[in-house]
């Protein structure tokens, strides 16, 4: 491989490293500014099941 090709590859690698750094910082920004739901569907289902179970038990003894 000639010196010219090596220099070109080194420049391209440096550019790619810079792009990766920019992408990583943008991903971190997106993660930081994206609101996450407080409750996911599994939690809502569990709470709903507990409430329905409690109502059934209350209904049995009412």
N, C-alpha and C positions, 0 to 999 in steps of 0.2 A: 504494500500500500504506500502510495506516495505521501510526502509531507503535506501537500496541498489537500489531499483527501482527508488526512488525519485532522488538519486544522478545521476543515469544513465540518467534520463529524463532531469535533469538540465544541464548535460554535452551536451546532444544532442541539447537542446534549445540554449545553448551558441554557439555550432558549426553552427547551422542554422542561428543565428544572424550574425555571422561572414561571412557566405556565402552570406547573403542578403546584407551586407555592401559592399562586393567585387563586387557583381553584380551591385549594384547601382553605384559604382565608374566606372565600365566598361561601363555601359550605358551612363553615363555622358561623358566619353571619346569618345564614339562612336558619341554622339550628337555633341560634339565639333569638331571632326575631319571630320565629314561627311559634304561634301559641299552640300548646298541646291541650287536649281535652282533659278536664279534671277527672272525669270518670270514663272508663272504657266500657264497652258493651258487656263484658264479663262481670264487672263489678255491679252494673245496673241489674243484670239478671240475678246475681246472688242476693242483692238487697231486696229485689222484688220477690224472690222465692221465700226469703225469711219473713217478709211482711205477709205473704199469702199463707204461709204455714202458721204464723201467729194468729191470723184471723180464723183459720180453720180450727185451731185449738180453742180459741175463745168461743167460737160458734158451737163446739161440742159441749162445753160446760155452761153455756148461757142458759 
